[in-house]
Amino acid sequence: MSGVTRAHLATLWEEIADLEHTLRYVDAGGYRTRVLDIAGAVPDAQTVVLASGTSGHIEAWTQNVRAFAEAGFRVVGYDYPGHGYTSLADHPLEIRDYEDHLLALLDALDLDRVHLAGESLGGWLALKFAPKHPERLRTVILSAPGGRVIGEPQLDRTQSVSAKAVSEPTFENVKKRLQVVIHDPRNVTDELVRVRRAIYARDGFSMANVSALREPERRWRNRVTDDDFAAVPVPALMVWTDNEPTGDEAEGARLCGLIPDGEYLLVRGAAHWPQWEGAAEFNAAAVAFLQKHA
């Protein structure tokens, strides 16, 4: 089984405690942006930037940061505008907002070309960002990328569960929100619930702004198409699961086949967070992919 059980899921502090790192805020496009920066094992280490999903945050990559760092890569995790502990957004966010913020962050950190690993919304961002800014990327990792317009009854459930988690951010309500993306409830850690509960309870936090891409009209004009996969100009690792709510295993393989230089990884026993539930398999494949293109 490729998944991990709760007993083996570490906290973020356990994963980074003995690694050289900083957690700080930088100005990126006018947003006070929270950034976790883990030094690579070598002075000129290439950088992996981690982009999370809708209403997500740096901690979504807890099970992966150490593997990347120990493989010799500098690791940069960050929170989008309105997400995590970055300053709040005052308007509904669309893909262009996330693209502009990422570009500003790369400039603020003086990062020329990076490996971009995106989960869900982060994969959506990577698919749209890569053709526009190929000179800023070495590779992309697309972990259950979002953005396609299909028959998605699960979106209604996600919206209602998310709304309740924000209006009533109890431990149980927030846990139910995380169970939308995590297949095995045992893989939802107390730390993950508590971090997200605190974020949802921030004064001024707006799920409407950070989840605006779920609105049909806005989603349509920002949508990901087959042409977007075909336009990826850099090597890509496409990660899918056997319980992905937006498509079966064959659909994941089909989408990967559209990418000019794409590799496919299927993680079993996971849903929409393969980097979390299939961490061991994900990390091994991602590190091998990055090293091949370093």
C-alpha positions as a printed NumPy array, in Angstrom:
array([[  0.   ,   0.   ,   0.   ],
       [  1.473,   3.334,  -1.016],
       [ -0.412,   5.415,   1.565],
       [  0.884,   6.206,   5.03 ],
       [ -0.98 ,   5.65 ,   8.249],
       [ -1.555,   8.271,  10.871],
       [  1.105,   6.797,  13.149],
       [  3.746,   7.636,  10.539],
       [  2.672,  11.2  ,   9.745],
       [  5.103,  13.712,  11.216],
       [  4.418,  17.295,  12.231],
       [  5.991,  20.134,  10.291],
       [  8.302,  20.955,  13.187],
       [  9.535,  17.343,  13.331],
       [ 10.302,  17.471,   9.632],
       [ 12.287,  20.726,   9.671],
       [ 13.635,  20.998,  13.236],
       [ 17.211,  19.955,  12.415],
       [ 17.289,  21.516,   8.934],
       [ 18.631,  24.989,   8.281],
       [ 15.51 ,  27.039,   7.608],
       [ 13.733,  30.351,   8.048],
       [ 10.058,  31.198,   8.341],
       [  9.605,  34.812,   7.404],
       [  7.475,  37.337,   5.562],
       [  8.387,  39.059,   2.322],
       [  6.556,  41.629,   0.246],
       [  5.331,  40.037,  -2.983],
       [  3.139,  42.232,  -5.126],
       [  1.961,  44.19 ,  -2.119],
       [  1.051,  41.105,  -0.088],
       [  2.862,  40.32 ,   3.162],
       [  3.664,  36.761,   2.152],
       [  4.561,  33.943,   4.549],
       [  7.547,  31.955,   3.254],
       [  9.236,  28.824,   4.553],
       [ 12.762,  28.643,   3.139],
       [ 14.794,  25.475,   3.724],
       [ 18.427,  25.607,   2.683],
       [ 19.672,  23.012,   0.254],
       [ 22.527,  20.666,   1.039],
       [ 24.829,  22.511,  -1.378],
       [ 25.433,  26.267,  -1.752],
       [ 24.117,  26.488,  -5.316],
       [ 21.139,  24.204,  -4.776],
       [ 18.318,  24.492,  -7.262],
       [ 15.013,  25.567,  -5.766],
       [ 11.706,  23.75 ,  -5.51 ],
       [  8.738,  26.089,  -4.946],
       [  5.671,  24.513,  -3.355],
       [  2.198,  25.792,  -4.29 ],
       [ -0.796,  24.469,  -2.351],
       [ -4.488,  23.969,  -3.08 ],
       [ -7.547,  26.141,  -2.54 ],
       [ -7.64 ,  27.506,   1.039],
       [ -4.404,  25.616,   1.617],
       [ -1.085,  26.645,   3.162],
       [  2.555,  25.639,   3.574],
       [  1.7  ,  22.834,   6.   ],
       [  0.063,  20.834,   3.177],
       [  3.626,  19.888,   2.152],
       [  4.716,  18.71 ,   5.617],
       [  5.374,  15.16 ,   4.433],
       [  7.538,  16.257,   1.486],
       [  9.824,  19.126,   2.488],
       [ 12.454,  16.966,   4.154],
       [ 12.776,  14.605,   1.207],
       [ 13.405,  17.504,  -1.176],
       [ 15.889,  19.174,   1.179],
       [ 17.828,  15.982,   1.885],
       [ 18.095,  15.402,  -1.863],
       [ 20.022,  18.68 ,  -2.09 ],
       [ 17.306,  21.097,  -3.168],
       [ 16.434,  24.437,  -1.628],
       [ 12.761,  24.306,  -0.676],
       [ 10.486,  27.35 ,  -0.696],
       [  6.899,  26.995,   0.521],
       [  4.567,  29.971,   0.547],
       [  0.987,  31.028,   1.211],
       [ -1.094,  32.666,  -1.519],
       [ -2.888,  35.989,  -0.93 ],
       [ -5.833,  35.379,   1.372],
       [ -4.496,  31.922,   2.268],
       [ -2.595,  30.707,   5.294],
       [ -0.947,  33.65 ,   7.042],
       [ -0.282,  35.822,   4.019],
       [ -2.178,  39.111,   4.138],
       [ -5.851,  38.855,   3.302],
       [ -7.266,  39.349,  -0.186],
       [ -9.865,  42.081,  -0.638],
       [-11.364,  40.667,  -3.851],
       [-12.217,  37.304,  -5.453],
       [ -8.987,  35.702,  -6.624],
       [ -8.536,  34.418, -10.169],
       [ -5.617,  32.611, -11.792],
       [ -4.079,  35.882, -12.98 ],
       [ -3.865,  37.012,  -9.336],
       [ -2.003,  33.842,  -8.375],
       [  0.304,  34.161, -11.4  ],
       [  1.174,  37.777, -10.611],
       [  1.81 ,  36.929,  -6.958],
       [  4.078,  33.992,  -7.842],
       [  6.062,  36.114, -10.282],
       [  6.448,  38.845,  -7.65 ],
       [  7.571,  36.258,  -5.096],
       [ 10.238,  34.835,  -7.415],
       [ 11.513,  38.357,  -8.   ],
       [ 11.439,  39.221,  -4.288],
       [ 13.486,  36.112,  -3.46 ],
       [ 15.806,  36.678,  -6.447],
       [ 14.938,  33.278,  -7.901],
       [ 15.712,  33.029, -11.594],
       [ 14.493,  29.536, -12.569],
       [ 12.775,  27.096, -10.246],
       [ 11.074,  23.738, -10.112],
       [  7.392,  24.416,  -9.375],
       [  5.441,  21.743,  -7.517],
       [  1.733,  22.495,  -7.459],
       [ -1.036,  20.586,  -5.698],
       [ -4.661,  21.002,  -6.893],
       [ -4.966,  24.793,  -7.344],
       [ -1.161,  24.856,  -7.374],
       [ -1.168,  22.507, -10.36 ],
       [ -3.759,  24.702, -12.044],
       [ -1.474,  27.666, -11.443],
       [  1.533,  25.762, -12.819],
       [ -0.327,  24.806, -15.999],
       [ -1.248,  28.436, -16.671],
       [  2.048,  29.969, -15.495],
       [  4.435,  27.696, -17.415],
       [  3.567,  28.702, -21.007],
       [  3.643,  32.396, -20.077],
       [  6.911,  32.304, -18.151],
       [  8.945,  29.3  , -19.39 ],
       [ 12.164,  31.164, -18.672],
       [ 11.356,  31.088, -14.932],
       [ 10.81 ,  27.325, -14.699],
       [ 12.978,  24.217, -14.917],
       [ 10.212,  21.663, -14.381],
       [  6.715,  21.35 , -12.953],
       [  5.19 ,  18.725, -10.699],
       [  1.424,  18.536, -11.162],
       [ -0.071,  16.85 ,  -8.107],
       [ -3.764,  16.161,  -8.796],
       [ -3.99 ,  19.441, -10.743],
       [ -7.335,  21.23 , -10.714],
       [ -9.055,  23.618, -13.057],
       [-10.856,  21.444, -15.581],
       [-14.573,  22.021, -16.101],
       [-16.354,  18.687, -15.814],
       [-19.429,  17.317, -14.099],
       [-18.29 ,  17.814, -10.513],
       [-21.072,  17.188,  -7.971],
       [-18.334,  17.053,  -5.357],
       [-17.842,  20.804,  -5.774],
       [-21.214,  21.456,  -4.143],
       [-20.234,  19.311,  -1.186],
       [-16.858,  21.004,  -0.955],
       [-18.457,  24.458,  -0.914],
       [-20.95 ,  23.593,   1.806],
       [-18.366,  21.835,   3.973],
       [-15.917,  24.721,   3.473],
       [-18.525,  27.354,   4.343],
       [-19.415,  25.596,   7.575],
       [-15.745,  25.131,   8.496],
       [-15.281,  28.9  ,   8.252],
       [-18.555,  30.015,   9.855],
       [-18.138,  27.456,  12.639],
       [-14.428,  26.544,  12.769],
       [-14.742,  23.709,  15.26 ],
       [-12.247,  20.859,  15.236],
       [-14.812,  18.481,  13.741],
       [-16.014,  20.884,  11.044],
       [-12.483,  21.624,   9.87 ],
       [-11.627,  17.93 ,   9.935],
       [-14.629,  17.236,   7.688],
       [-13.313,  19.861,   5.234],
       [ -9.945,  18.085,   5.083],
       [-11.637,  14.729,   4.562],
       [-12.879,  16.079,   1.224],
       [ -9.306,  15.823,  -0.101],
       [ -7.851,  13.074,   2.099],
       [ -9.179,   9.565,   1.392],
       [ -8.4  ,   7.867,   4.706],
       [ -9.664,   9.851,   7.739],
       [ -6.817,   8.364,   9.795],
       [ -4.432,  10.438,   7.668],
       [ -5.912,  13.73 ,   8.868],
       [ -3.541,  14.75 ,  11.664],
       [ -4.487,  16.853,  14.661],
       [ -1.778,  19.36 ,  13.71 ],
       [ -3.232,  19.821,  10.232],
       [ -6.716,  20.398,  11.642],
       [ -5.493,  22.863,  14.27 ],
       [ -3.426,  24.883,  11.796],
       [ -6.287,  25.177,   9.344],
       [ -8.766,  25.893,  12.13 ],
       [ -6.638,  28.85 ,  13.246],
       [ -6.403,  30.121,   9.664],
       [-10.137,  29.887,   9.064],
       [-10.726,  31.747,  12.327],
       [ -8.522,  34.708,  11.296],
       [-10.303,  38.028,  11.548],
       [-11.387,  38.952,   8.025],
       [-10.699,  35.549,   6.44 ],
       [-12.943,  35.162,   3.377],
       [-13.63 ,  31.768,   1.863],
       [-15.563,  33.595,  -0.853],
       [-12.373,  35.313,  -2.036],
       [-10.067,  32.289,  -1.851],
       [-12.627,  29.877,  -3.343],
       [-13.899,  32.239,  -6.028],
       [-12.731,  29.894,  -8.794],
       [-15.481,  27.462,  -7.81 ],
       [-18.098,  29.895,  -9.137],
       [-19.192,  28.551, -12.559],
       [-18.652,  31.712, -14.63 ],
       [-15.301,  32.519, -13.053],
       [-14.178,  28.884, -13.257],
       [-15.073,  28.756, -16.95 ],
       [-12.957,  31.747, -17.925],
       [ -9.999,  30.419, -15.9  ],
       [-10.502,  26.777, -16.875],
       [ -7.798,  24.27 , -17.741],
       [ -8.21 ,  22.556, -21.111],
       [ -6.41 ,  19.787, -22.949],
       [ -4.559,  22.539, -24.797],
       [ -3.077,  23.746, -21.503],
       [ -1.57 ,  20.327, -20.834],
       [ -0.262,  20.213, -24.396],
       [  1.332,  23.659, -23.963],
       [  3.517,  22.782, -20.946],
       [  6.979,  23.827, -22.187],
       [  9.111,  22.109, -19.534],
       [  9.42 ,  18.534, -18.235],
       [  6.454,  17.614, -16.036],
       [  5.685,  14.929, -13.478],
       [  1.941,  14.257, -13.464],
       [  0.709,  12.71 , -10.193],
       [ -2.754,  11.137, -10.037],
       [ -4.593,   8.833,  -7.625],
       [ -7.042,   5.941,  -7.746],
       [ -9.61 ,   7.995,  -5.789],
       [ -9.183,  11.345,  -7.547],
       [-12.656,  12.972,  -7.55 ],
       [-12.197,  14.71 , -10.929],
       [-11.289,  11.676, -13.008],
       [-10.325,   8.016, -12.981],
       [ -6.92 ,   6.468, -13.546],
       [ -7.369,   6.426, -17.309],
       [ -8.156,  10.139, -17.336],
       [ -4.996,  10.94 , -15.394],
       [ -2.923,   8.92 , -17.871],
       [ -4.681,  10.61 , -20.799],
       [ -3.938,  14.093, -19.471],
       [ -0.307,  13.198, -18.882],
       [ -0.092,  11.901, -22.436],
       [ -0.938,  15.376, -23.71 ],
       [  2.176,  16.874, -22.094],
       [  5.121,  16.962, -24.528],
       [  7.634,  15.818, -21.896],
       [  5.451,  14.226, -19.235],
       [  5.947,  11.403, -16.741],
       [  3.05 ,   9.721, -14.944],
       [  2.785,   8.552, -11.336],
       [ -0.34 ,   6.853, -10.012],
       [ -0.626,   6.845,  -6.213],
       [ -3.033,   4.273,  -4.816],
       [ -4.973,   4.61 ,  -1.569],
       [ -5.209,   8.394,  -1.87 ],
       [ -7.698,  11.015,  -3.055],
       [ -6.838,  14.647,  -3.859],
       [ -3.666,  14.904,  -1.725],
       [ -1.245,  12.328,  -3.149],
       [  1.721,  14.275,  -1.773],
       [  0.314,  13.663,   1.729],
       [ -1.302,  10.228,   1.654],
       [  1.222,   8.659,  -0.69 ],
       [  4.201,  10.581,   0.654],
       [  6.817,   7.825,   0.398],
       [  5.978,   6.988,  -3.208],
       [  5.446,  10.624,  -4.148],
       [  8.75 ,  11.721,  -2.613],
       [ 10.761,   8.969,  -4.283],
       [  9.314,   9.72 ,  -7.72 ],
       [  9.496,  13.499,  -7.316],
       [ 13.117,  13.464,  -6.126],
       [ 14.156,  11.148,  -8.968],
       [ 12.379,  13.401, -11.455],
       [ 13.974,  16.561, -10.054],
       [ 17.439,  15.052,  -9.975],
       [ 17.102,  13.934, -13.577],
       [ 16.362,  17.506, -14.607],
       [ 18.605,  19.34 , -12.159]])
